[in-house]
Amino acid sequence: MEKAPSDRPSLVAITACPTGIAHTYMAADALKLAAERAGVELTVETQGSSGSTPLAPQTIVEAGAVIFATEVGVKGRERFAGKPVITSGVKRGINEPDAMIAEAVAAASDPDAPRVDGAAAESEPAAAPVGLGGQLKRALLTGVSYMIPFVAAGGLLMALGFLMAGYEIGSEHGEDGMSNGAYIALHDSLWNLPPEGLLHYLGAVCFAVGSAAMSLMVAVLAGYIAYAIADRPGLAPGFVAGVLAVTVNAGFIGGVIGGLLAGVVALWLSRIPLPQWARGLQPVVIIPLLGTLITGGTMYMILAGPLRWVNEEMTSALNGMSGSSKVALGVVIGLMMCFDLGGPVNKASYAFGVAGLGLSTAGAPQWEIMAAVMAAGMVPPLALALATFVRPRLFTEPERENGKAALPLGLCFISEGAIPFAAADPLRVIPSMMLGGAVTGGLSMALSVQLRAPHGGVFVMFATNGTWPQFVVALVAGVVVSAVAVVLAKSVAARGAAAADSAQPAAVAA
């Protein structure tokens, strides 16, 4: 990158999305390219799932302005106190990077521009307040983002255990409510192998470890929902609320409600004015103690019954689904998975599938939902990869390159591989992807495809309970439908543009 001219300020940026996988880095790349086009020096700190390399203090000092393209709280926000700031969601960093760079350049020389408030390290600046709906969305997405690694690690380990030791290790052993896998892992060892042998024992260990990780799912979800609302003081009551949600059989919904309750209670307690001598005890003793007591007591005494009833009714309804109701649910799942390609709606659908997978009573209905979720989520990147291969002239050179990258991303169940296409042409791409996703989701449920793994794409086909041919059929059908739809939509647009261009010279000549 060339050095920015002296009359152009240098900029710094933070990008972060709820999962920290795709949007974080796409926004960073888009902003860097836009800065190059504008002749501005930009340094980006990506706060993604793989960690981040903090900006050098001197780089921050020299920066004329800062860009926050984030969906979650900025880590170390106080470093930028007093700097002019441009704040937006991470998707704007992908869709409108040139506009954000221009706004940041203008803010650097504007004494009235919004500035980072160092006292509000995890909140929006005063010039850009977030409404209640935005705060709830951010809290829920933060909880889901911290939950996903536990789900991915636990679910894939359980699937690996099934591969090595068979599905019977997941059944009840009858002793202390253990599974066969947990019993074998606990009572046998490398020096005292079970009769089935080493592979069976290793499979049991993988299943037991994976089950332990999955059992933390609701607690982590609730804990970090509370953290997003009340910062660190919300962690203790939030985690306890999640554990209690599992204890009272309130499930995933109980974790969400408990996390929100814990966060609100902890935030309220943190705002109570206390004498100077008690302020040091407030975050480490008073808030965890009273917050946990109030949240836990409310969960047990008031919410346990209603939340348990809702969870049991939902489970009963899923178990009773058949025929057209199953297909309709699959269609809805497919539409949600392809609507915003990794955004809140996509994550809600994914969380619904994972929540069922994490139930101790999980069976065919829950496994079928998980299969529909994963198959539909794989459709957009695979369909766009196919479309760029079949009709490359309809796509720009960068889109053709993105099509090559979308193929492995789709095979791995990373829907975000379709985002560059959707950002460039949302009105044609997103409806086309939703159409194929609906076909795949409905067909997956109609064919009773099952999946016991929460992530992995084609690499967890062994966890489909022998239904992998049906999985492939449903996936291929949706990919073809979406690819054909997007090619047709772009072809019509291209013909319309060509007709307009040819008509313009004739009008000028007349």
SULMO-V989549 format. One record per residue. RES is the residue in one small letter. SS is DSSP state (@ for helix, = for strand, . for the rest). Layout:
res:RES ss:SS
res:RES ss:SS
//
This chain:
res:m ss:.
res:e ss:.
res:k ss:.
res:a ss:.
res:p ss:.
res:s ss:.
res:d ss:.
res:r ss:.
res:p ss:.
res:s ss:.
res:l ss:=
res:v ss:=
res:a ss:=
res:i ss:=
res:t ss:=
res:a ss:=
res:c ss:.
res:p ss:.
res:t ss:.
res:g ss:.
res:i ss:.
res:a ss:.
res:h ss:@
res:t ss:@
res:y ss:@
res:m ss:@
res:a ss:@
res:a ss:@
res:d ss:@
res:a ss:@
res:l ss:@
res:k ss:@
res:l ss:@
res:a ss:@
res:a ss:@
res:e ss:@
res:r ss:@
res:a ss:@
res:g ss:.
res:v ss:.
res:e ss:.
res:l ss:=
res:t ss:=
res:v ss:=
res:e ss:=
res:t ss:=
res:q ss:.
res:g ss:=
res:s ss:.
res:s ss:.
res:g ss:=
res:s ss:.
res:t ss:.
res:p ss:.
res:l ss:.
res:a ss:.
res:p ss:@
res:q ss:@
res:t ss:@
res:i ss:@
res:v ss:@
res:e ss:@
res:a ss:.
res:g ss:.
res:a ss:=
res:v ss:=
res:i ss:=
res:f ss:=
res:a ss:=
res:t ss:=
res:e ss:.
res:v ss:.
res:g ss:.
res:v ss:.
res:k ss:.
res:g ss:.
res:r ss:@
res:e ss:@
res:r ss:@
res:f ss:@
res:a ss:.
res:g ss:.
res:k ss:.
res:p ss:=
res:v ss:=
res:i ss:=
res:t ss:=
res:s ss:=
res:g ss:.
res:v ss:@
res:k ss:@
res:r ss:@
res:g ss:@
res:i ss:@
res:n ss:@
res:e ss:.
res:p ss:@
res:d ss:@
res:a ss:@
res:m ss:@
res:i ss:@
res:a ss:@
res:e ss:@
res:a ss:@
res:v ss:@
res:a ss:@
res:a ss:@
res:a ss:@
res:s ss:.
res:d ss:.
res:p ss:.
res:d ss:.
res:a ss:.
res:p ss:.
res:r ss:=
res:v ss:.
res:d ss:.
res:g ss:.
res:a ss:.
res:a ss:.
res:a ss:.
res:e ss:.
res:s ss:.
res:e ss:.
res:p ss:.
res:a ss:@
res:a ss:@
res:a ss:@
res:p ss:.
res:v ss:.
res:g ss:.
res:l ss:@
res:g ss:@
res:g ss:@
res:q ss:@
res:l ss:@
res:k ss:@
res:r ss:@
res:a ss:@
res:l ss:@
res:l ss:@
res:t ss:@
res:g ss:@
res:v ss:@
res:s ss:@
res:y ss:@
res:m ss:@
res:i ss:@
res:p ss:@
res:f ss:@
res:v ss:@
res:a ss:@
res:a ss:@
res:g ss:@
res:g ss:@
res:l ss:@
res:l ss:@
res:m ss:@
res:a ss:@
res:l ss:@
res:g ss:@
res:f ss:@
res:l ss:@
res:m ss:@
res:a ss:@
res:g ss:.
res:y ss:@
res:e ss:@
res:i ss:@
res:g ss:@
res:s ss:.
res:e ss:=
res:h ss:.
res:g ss:.
res:e ss:.
res:d ss:.
res:g ss:.
res:m ss:.
res:s ss:=
res:n ss:@
res:g ss:@
res:a ss:@
res:y ss:@
res:i ss:@
res:a ss:@
res:l ss:@
res:h ss:@
res:d ss:.
res:s ss:=
res:l ss:.
res:w ss:.
res:n ss:=
res:l ss:.
res:p ss:.
res:p ss:.
res:e ss:.
res:g ss:.
res:l ss:@
res:l ss:@
res:h ss:@
res:y ss:@
res:l ss:@
res:g ss:@
res:a ss:@
res:v ss:@
res:c ss:@
res:f ss:@
res:a ss:@
res:v ss:@
res:g ss:@
res:s ss:@
res:a ss:@
res:a ss:@
res:m ss:@
res:s ss:@
res:l ss:.
res:m ss:@
res:v ss:@
res:a ss:@
res:v ss:@
res:l ss:@
res:a ss:@
res:g ss:@
res:y ss:@
res:i ss:@
res:a ss:@
res:y ss:@
res:a ss:@
res:i ss:@
res:a ss:@
res:d ss:@
res:r ss:@
res:p ss:@
res:g ss:@
res:l ss:@
res:a ss:@
res:p ss:@
res:g ss:@
res:f ss:@
res:v ss:@
res:a ss:@
res:g ss:@
res:v ss:@
res:l ss:@
res:a ss:@
res:v ss:@
res:t ss:@
res:v ss:.
res:n ss:.
res:a ss:.
res:g ss:@
res:f ss:@
res:i ss:@
res:g ss:@
res:g ss:@
res:v ss:@
res:i ss:@
res:g ss:@
res:g ss:@
res:l ss:@
res:l ss:@
res:a ss:@
res:g ss:@
res:v ss:@
res:v ss:@
res:a ss:@
res:l ss:@
res:w ss:@
res:l ss:@
res:s ss:@
res:r ss:.
res:i ss:.
res:p ss:.
res:l ss:.
res:p ss:.
res:q ss:@
res:w ss:@
res:a ss:@
res:r ss:@
res:g ss:@
res:l ss:@
res:q ss:@
res:p ss:@
res:v ss:@
res:v ss:@
res:i ss:@
res:i ss:@
res:p ss:@
res:l ss:@
res:l ss:@
res:g ss:@
res:t ss:@
res:l ss:@
res:i ss:@
res:t ss:@
res:g ss:@
res:g ss:@
res:t ss:@
res:m ss:@
res:y ss:@
res:m ss:@
res:i ss:@
res:l ss:@
res:a ss:@
res:g ss:@
res:p ss:@
res:l ss:@
res:r ss:@
res:w ss:@
res:v ss:@
res:n ss:@
res:e ss:@
res:e ss:@
res:m ss:@
res:t ss:@
res:s ss:@
res:a ss:@
res:l ss:@
res:n ss:@
res:g ss:.
res:m ss:.
res:s ss:.
res:g ss:.
res:s ss:@
res:s ss:@
res:k ss:@
res:v ss:@
res:a ss:@
res:l ss:@
res:g ss:@
res:v ss:@
res:v ss:@
res:i ss:@
res:g ss:@
res:l ss:@
res:m ss:@
res:m ss:@
res:c ss:@
res:f ss:@
res:d ss:.
res:l ss:.
res:g ss:.
res:g ss:.
res:p ss:@
res:v ss:@
res:n ss:@
res:k ss:@
res:a ss:@
res:s ss:@
res:y ss:@
res:a ss:@
res:f ss:@
res:g ss:@
res:v ss:@
res:a ss:@
res:g ss:@
res:l ss:@
res:g ss:.
res:l ss:.
res:s ss:.
res:t ss:.
res:a ss:.
res:g ss:.
res:a ss:@
res:p ss:@
res:q ss:@
res:w ss:@
res:e ss:@
res:i ss:@
res:m ss:@
res:a ss:@
res:a ss:@
res:v ss:@
res:m ss:@
res:a ss:@
res:a ss:@
res:g ss:@
res:m ss:@
res:v ss:@
res:p ss:@
res:p ss:@
res:l ss:@
res:a ss:@
res:l ss:@
res:a ss:@
res:l ss:@
res:a ss:@
res:t ss:@
res:f ss:@
res:v ss:@
res:r ss:.
res:p ss:@
res:r ss:@
res:l ss:@
res:f ss:.
res:t ss:.
res:e ss:@
res:p ss:@
res:e ss:@
res:r ss:@
res:e ss:@
res:n ss:@
res:g ss:@
res:k ss:@
res:a ss:@
res:a ss:@
res:l ss:@
res:p ss:@
res:l ss:@
res:g ss:@
res:l ss:@
res:c ss:.
res:f ss:.
res:i ss:.
res:s ss:@
res:e ss:@
res:g ss:@
res:a ss:@
res:i ss:@
res:p ss:@
res:f ss:@
res:a ss:@
res:a ss:@
res:a ss:@
res:d ss:.
res:p ss:@
res:l ss:@
res:r ss:@
res:v ss:@
res:i ss:@
res:p ss:@
res:s ss:@
res:m ss:@
res:m ss:@
res:l ss:@
res:g ss:@
res:g ss:@
res:a ss:@
res:v ss:@
res:t ss:@
res:g ss:@
res:g ss:@
res:l ss:@
res:s ss:@
res:m ss:@
res:a ss:@
res:l ss:.
res:s ss:.
res:v ss:.
res:q ss:.
res:l ss:.
res:r ss:.
res:a ss:.
res:p ss:.
res:h ss:.
res:g ss:.
res:g ss:@
res:v ss:@
res:f ss:@
res:v ss:@
res:m ss:@
res:f ss:@
res:a ss:@
res:t ss:.
res:n ss:.
res:g ss:.
res:t ss:.
res:w ss:@
res:p ss:@
res:q ss:@
res:f ss:@
res:v ss:@
res:v ss:@
res:a ss:@
res:l ss:@
res:v ss:@
res:a ss:@
res:g ss:@
res:v ss:@
res:v ss:@
res:v ss:@
res:s ss:@
res:a ss:@
res:v ss:@
res:a ss:@
res:v ss:@
res:v ss:@
res:l ss:@
res:a ss:@
res:k ss:@
res:s ss:@
res:v ss:@
res:a ss:@
res:a ss:@
res:r ss:@
res:g ss:@
res:a ss:@
res:a ss:@
res:a ss:@
res:a ss:@
res:d ss:@
res:s ss:@
res:a ss:@
res:q ss:@
res:p ss:@
res:a ss:@
res:a ss:@
res:v ss:@
res:a ss:@
res:a ss:.
//
